[in-house]
């Protein structure tokens, strides 16, 4: 493509579109038709320039022009409760469901790693000695020790808020940093599994594994599932950088990135529930079986939410991306 010739041939159309967009008075019927036609042509011109003869300055001008025209054509739109309902019943569960081939293996492998680390620490006193002194280890694992009092060390509401904030930040980091080929996600995941393995190993070596599980399972099932979903989605985003599939890399990253941002919001809500369980249920005086039952119920409810609502929405074409009307306009280009 000869860019100079192309610009000369279509500059008048772009200037006319700009004039119509700047007009203060309401457009007439023919002017509206003209604006729509010019918007469609300019979007096509932008796509051709981007694929054949990219010029940063011209691309920037046309991108801005197309965005303004699209806003004028589609009109401003405000978020409503319908958007919230769609997000909670369609977009978020569908996004989690679509990512299941990433987060389910992530959950299985991570859990296996935590158990392996716990076994290694619990059966090797020399490894335990590198973690803390014998007196500190006894203080951690004894009845009424720090592992037990940790969950009641602060007022329940403040503790739940702190836990929710920390976990939401970890999940958001997994989702955001996944674009760096997933490597930061693996590190964050390893740190979480190492902390879990240390507690598992130390308490099991003290013969108090049942107490440890009674403290961790009520909130840990849902909390770790949310972390695994975030990590799996982050890894999927990293793989999209390597292999975007039939889409262009820019389009693939835009679509998966928007879905990941939505998942960050949804997972924050899930982690709010697990934080409330950790703050109010885990340190409560309820019997261990009752606390674990609450944790298992919350976990099963989330899985049913994902596989029933999410699966149904995904089969109708829902991807977790924003609604089609809210996406950037795209036009077909020659291969």
VEXRO-97003 format. One record per residue (C-alpha): residue in three letters; x, y, z. Coordinates in Angstrom, 3 decimals. Example, Ala and Ser with C-alpha at 12.3 -4.5 7.8 and 13.67 -1.06 7.14 Angstrom:
BEGIN
  resn        px        py        pz
   ALA    12.300    -4.500     7.800
   SER    13.670    -1.060     7.140
This chain:
BEGIN
  resn        px        py        pz
   UNK     0.000     0.000     0.000
   UNK     1.233     3.471    -0.921
   UNK     0.370     5.330     2.279
   UNK     0.600     8.816     0.739
   UNK    -1.787     7.907    -2.057
   UNK    -4.161     6.231     0.414
   UNK    -4.212     9.303     2.675
   UNK    -4.805    11.634    -0.269
   UNK    -7.705     9.484    -1.465
   UNK    -9.494     9.356     1.906
   UNK    -8.461    12.488     3.802
   UNK   -11.647    14.315     2.748
   UNK   -13.802    11.539     4.246
   UNK   -11.923    11.686     7.568
   UNK   -12.185    15.473     7.684
   UNK   -15.917    15.274     6.938
   UNK   -16.392    12.734     9.742
   UNK   -14.503    15.011    12.112
   UNK   -16.715    17.941    11.074
   UNK   -19.903    15.979    11.741
   UNK   -18.623    14.889    15.166
   UNK   -17.805    18.479    16.139
   UNK   -21.198    19.819    15.087
   UNK   -23.003    21.289    18.084
   UNK   -26.551    21.131    16.779
   UNK   -28.511    17.917    16.362
   UNK   -27.747    16.174    13.086
   UNK   -30.404    15.750    10.447
   UNK   -31.461    12.311     9.236
   UNK   -29.219    12.352     6.138
   UNK   -26.291    13.616     8.229
   UNK   -26.739    10.756    10.691
   UNK   -26.709     8.255     7.816
   UNK   -23.587     9.933     6.467
   UNK   -21.901     9.806     9.874
   UNK   -22.591     6.066    10.228
   UNK   -21.280     5.348     6.721
   UNK   -18.137     7.431     7.303
   UNK   -17.591     5.734    10.660
   UNK   -17.704     2.295     9.030
   UNK   -15.370     3.351     6.223
   UNK   -12.893     4.976     8.602
   UNK   -12.847     1.860    10.798
   UNK   -12.013    -0.158     7.676
   UNK    -9.306     2.329     6.696
   UNK    -7.794     2.094    10.189
   UNK    -7.733    -1.698    10.016
   UNK    -6.055    -1.652     6.594
   UNK    -3.397     0.829     7.722
   UNK    -2.672    -1.173    10.893
   UNK    -2.222    -4.400     8.928
   UNK    -0.452    -3.104     5.817
   UNK     1.345     0.164     6.468
   UNK     1.324     1.049    10.185
   UNK     2.093     4.690    10.817
   UNK     1.952     5.705    14.517
   UNK     0.762     9.264    13.956
   UNK    -1.917     8.384    11.396
   UNK    -3.019     5.338    13.371
   UNK    -3.386     7.461    16.490
   UNK    -5.480    10.071    14.699
   UNK    -7.777     7.517    13.088
   UNK    -8.112     5.499    16.303
   UNK    -9.285     8.608    18.116
   UNK   -11.628     9.475    15.278
   UNK   -13.133     5.979    15.198
   UNK   -13.564     5.973    18.988
   UNK   -15.390     9.322    18.906
   UNK   -17.568     8.179    16.020
   UNK   -18.396     4.926    17.743
   UNK   -19.416     6.805    20.869
   UNK   -21.630     9.092    18.809
   UNK   -23.214     6.181    16.927
   UNK   -23.814     3.849    19.860
   UNK   -24.510     6.556    22.442
   UNK   -23.359     6.798    26.029
   UNK   -24.455     4.010    28.307
   UNK   -24.640     3.805    32.072
   UNK   -24.088     0.722    34.140
   UNK   -27.248    -0.691    35.702
   UNK   -28.314    -3.450    38.027
   UNK   -28.895    -5.524    34.894
   UNK   -25.125    -5.383    34.253
   UNK   -24.425    -6.532    37.812
   UNK   -26.877    -9.405    37.426
   UNK   -25.376   -10.408    34.078
   UNK   -21.898   -10.357    35.584
   UNK   -22.832   -12.512    38.580
   UNK   -25.008   -15.017    36.707
   UNK   -23.260   -15.215    33.349
   UNK   -19.943   -13.463    32.817
   UNK   -18.034   -14.393    35.976
   UNK   -19.102   -18.049    36.347
   UNK   -18.622   -18.585    32.598
   UNK   -15.094   -17.150    32.757
   UNK   -14.223   -19.445    35.661
   UNK   -15.790   -22.412    33.862
   UNK   -13.867   -21.706    30.651
   UNK   -10.610   -21.597    32.625
   UNK   -11.238   -24.934    34.355
   UNK    -8.700   -26.772    32.195
   UNK    -6.082   -24.475    33.704
   UNK    -7.107   -24.014    37.322
   UNK    -8.195   -27.598    38.064
   UNK    -4.750   -29.061    37.177
   UNK    -3.178   -26.098    38.996
   UNK    -5.202   -26.984    42.101
   UNK    -4.302   -30.684    41.941
   UNK    -0.585   -30.122    41.361
   UNK    -0.370   -27.373    43.982
   UNK    -2.153   -29.479    46.597
   UNK     0.168   -32.390    45.853
   UNK     3.156   -30.051    46.240
   UNK     1.869   -28.741    49.599
   UNK     1.370   -32.302    50.877
   UNK     4.840   -33.319    49.663
   UNK     6.419   -30.290    51.349
   UNK     4.455   -31.021    54.523
   UNK     5.611   -34.634    54.566
   UNK     9.228   -33.594    53.959
   UNK     9.168   -31.022    56.744
   UNK     7.259   -33.260    59.157
   UNK     9.605   -36.238    58.766
   UNK    12.927   -34.372    58.778
   UNK    13.838   -32.711    62.096
   UNK    16.859   -31.099    60.471
   UNK    14.536   -29.240    58.086
   UNK    12.380   -28.108    61.003
   UNK    15.505   -26.772    62.712
   UNK    16.043   -24.393    59.795
   UNK    12.544   -22.965    60.260
   UNK    12.706   -22.091    63.962
   UNK    14.327   -23.098    67.240
   UNK    12.897   -26.100    69.133
   UNK    11.352   -23.804    71.762
   UNK     9.708   -21.668    69.071
   UNK     8.394   -24.767    67.323
   UNK     6.876   -26.008    70.582
   UNK     5.230   -22.622    71.093
   UNK     3.796   -22.773    67.587
   UNK     2.369   -26.283    67.777
   UNK     1.405   -26.817    71.453
   UNK    -2.278   -26.802    72.505
   UNK    -3.277   -23.174    72.702
   UNK    -0.126   -22.215    70.812
   UNK     0.336   -19.646    68.084
   UNK    -1.199   -21.773    65.315
   UNK    -4.453   -21.888    67.244
   UNK    -4.494   -18.373    68.686
   UNK    -3.637   -16.813    65.321
   UNK    -7.268   -17.002    64.215
   UNK    -8.526   -15.234    67.343
   UNK    -5.630   -12.784    67.754
   UNK    -7.722    -9.834    66.511
   UNK   -11.400    -8.863    66.575
   UNK   -13.286   -11.022    64.082
   UNK   -14.373    -8.184    61.784
   UNK   -10.896    -6.627    61.611
   UNK    -9.275   -10.028    61.105
   UNK   -11.713   -10.940    58.306
   UNK   -11.042    -7.609    56.576
   UNK    -7.278    -8.092    56.811
   UNK    -7.457   -11.656    55.470
   UNK    -9.751   -10.593    52.622
   UNK    -7.441    -7.735    51.632
   UNK    -4.326    -9.932    51.603
   UNK    -5.956   -12.737    49.637
   UNK    -7.610   -10.378    47.152
   UNK    -4.238    -8.752    46.498
   UNK    -2.612   -12.156    45.928
   UNK    -5.374   -13.188    43.507
   UNK    -5.178    -9.875    41.641
   UNK    -1.397   -10.214    41.326
   UNK    -1.806   -13.689    39.825
   UNK    -4.261   -12.346    37.270
   UNK    -2.318    -9.205    36.381
   UNK     1.186   -10.680    36.377
   UNK     0.127   -13.664    34.285
   UNK     0.899   -11.636    31.174
   UNK     4.619   -12.024    31.984
   UNK     4.500   -15.587    30.629
   UNK     3.031   -16.796    33.939
   UNK     6.379   -16.887    35.736
   UNK     5.422   -14.539    38.620
   UNK     2.257   -16.604    39.082
   UNK     4.288   -19.751    39.666
   UNK     6.336   -17.959    42.327
   UNK     3.247   -16.623    44.139
   UNK     1.670   -20.063    44.014
   UNK     4.823   -21.716    45.366
   UNK     4.968   -19.270    48.283
   UNK     1.376   -20.088    49.211
   UNK     1.962   -23.828    49.029
   UNK     5.181   -23.521    51.020
   UNK     3.383   -21.711    53.840
   UNK     0.658   -24.357    53.819
   UNK     3.229   -27.166    53.758
   UNK     5.130   -25.696    56.709
   UNK     2.011   -25.603    58.870
   UNK     1.028   -29.084    57.727
   UNK     4.467   -30.527    58.449
   UNK     5.039   -28.879    61.817
   UNK     1.627   -29.731    63.214
   UNK     1.787   -33.307    61.928
   UNK     5.211   -33.807    63.526
   UNK     3.680   -32.643    66.819
   UNK     0.837   -35.147    66.453
   UNK    -1.742   -32.395    65.991
   UNK    -2.611   -32.723    62.322
   UNK    -6.320   -33.091    63.165
   UNK    -6.259   -29.710    64.911
   UNK    -4.472   -28.116    61.959
   UNK    -7.009   -29.454    59.454
   UNK    -9.862   -28.379    61.717
   UNK    -8.514   -24.840    61.631
   UNK    -7.628   -24.669    57.924
   UNK   -10.426   -26.541    56.163
   UNK   -13.401   -24.322    57.130
   UNK   -12.065   -21.311    55.222
   UNK    -9.163   -22.863    53.331
   UNK   -11.199   -24.859    50.821
   UNK   -12.886   -21.808    49.310
   UNK    -9.883   -19.539    49.812
   UNK    -7.455   -21.872    48.071
   UNK    -9.924   -22.558    45.265
   UNK   -10.085   -18.811    44.575
   UNK    -6.278   -18.631    44.578
   UNK    -6.077   -21.611    42.211
   UNK    -8.637   -20.037    39.867
   UNK    -6.640   -16.803    39.828
   UNK    -3.364   -18.640    39.279
   UNK    -4.791   -20.846    36.530
   UNK    -6.270   -17.830    34.777
   UNK    -2.968   -15.982    35.084
   UNK    -1.134   -18.934    33.553
   UNK    -3.684   -19.038    30.740
   UNK    -3.105   -15.353    30.084
   UNK     0.631   -15.998    29.972
   UNK     0.130   -18.801    27.475
   UNK    -1.988   -16.474    25.326
   UNK     1.110   -14.312    24.894
   UNK     2.943   -17.358    23.526
   UNK     0.103   -18.889    21.506
   UNK    -2.853   -16.568    20.799
   UNK    -4.477   -19.149    18.533
   UNK    -6.436   -17.988    15.468
   UNK    -6.827   -14.477    16.910
   UNK    -4.208   -11.791    16.616
   UNK    -2.074   -11.468    19.737
   UNK    -3.491    -8.010    20.433
   UNK    -7.093    -9.207    20.133
   UNK    -6.461   -12.327    22.189
   UNK    -4.768   -10.407    24.998
   UNK    -7.513    -7.769    24.980
   UNK   -10.268   -10.381    25.257
   UNK    -8.538   -12.546    27.857
   UNK    -7.323    -9.493    29.764
   UNK   -10.829    -8.042    30.058
   UNK   -12.130   -11.402    31.242
   UNK    -9.297   -11.578    33.802
   UNK   -10.192    -8.150    35.180
   UNK   -13.780    -9.310    35.590
   UNK   -12.573   -12.430    37.348
   UNK   -10.547   -10.302    39.761
   UNK   -13.760    -8.586    40.822
   UNK   -15.649   -11.879    41.113
   UNK   -12.870   -13.579    43.053
   UNK   -12.748   -10.625    45.441
   UNK   -16.355   -11.465    46.312
   UNK   -15.495   -15.146    46.760
   UNK   -12.560   -14.253    48.982
   UNK   -14.819   -11.954    50.992
   UNK   -16.907   -15.021    51.857
   UNK   -13.830   -17.098    52.774
   UNK   -12.478   -14.184    54.824
   UNK   -15.761   -13.960    56.727
   UNK   -15.581   -17.699    57.456
   UNK   -11.979   -17.351    58.604
   UNK   -12.800   -14.388    60.814
   UNK   -16.055   -15.605    62.359
   UNK   -16.329   -19.391    61.929
   UNK   -12.773   -20.737    62.216
   UNK   -12.079   -19.245    65.690
   UNK   -15.634   -19.842    66.934
   UNK   -16.617   -22.300    69.626
   UNK   -18.459   -24.525    67.156
   UNK   -17.469   -28.194    67.068
   UNK   -14.811   -29.060    64.519
   UNK   -17.267   -31.078    62.428
   UNK   -19.647   -28.103    62.255
   UNK   -16.906   -25.696    61.171
   UNK   -15.665   -28.079    58.505
   UNK   -19.237   -28.671    57.305
   UNK   -19.658   -24.931    56.778
   UNK   -16.412   -24.810    54.783
   UNK   -17.353   -27.830    52.649
   UNK   -20.821   -26.381    52.005
   UNK   -19.337   -23.074    50.839
   UNK   -16.912   -24.905    48.552
   UNK   -19.604   -27.127    47.028
   UNK   -21.852   -24.109    46.514
   UNK   -19.099   -22.308    44.603
   UNK   -18.337   -25.344    42.433
   UNK   -22.037   -25.796    41.657
   UNK   -22.247   -22.092    40.811
   UNK   -19.346   -22.447    38.373
   UNK   -20.272   -25.745    36.767
   UNK   -24.041   -25.236    36.589
   UNK   -24.497   -21.505    35.954
   UNK   -21.077   -21.049    34.369
   UNK   -21.338   -24.129    32.196
   UNK   -24.789   -23.129    30.983
   UNK   -23.629   -19.582    30.187
   UNK   -20.460   -20.808    28.442
   UNK   -22.478   -23.118    26.206
   UNK   -24.498   -20.119    25.015
   UNK   -21.293   -18.362    23.956
   UNK   -20.566   -16.326    27.078
   UNK   -16.814   -15.830    27.554
   UNK   -16.618   -13.476    30.515
   UNK   -15.653   -10.586    28.245
   UNK   -17.673    -7.385    28.234
   UNK   -20.898    -7.385    26.230
   UNK   -20.436    -7.295    22.453
   UNK   -21.837    -3.779    22.268
   UNK   -19.108    -2.548    24.620
   UNK   -16.152    -3.986    22.681
   UNK   -14.040    -2.107    20.195
   UNK   -15.284    -2.322    16.660
   UNK   -13.419    -4.812    14.480
   UNK   -13.602    -5.444    10.797
   UNK   -12.355    -8.386     8.750
   UNK    -8.953    -8.014     7.152
   UNK    -7.249    -9.957     4.404
   UNK    -4.890   -12.672     5.506
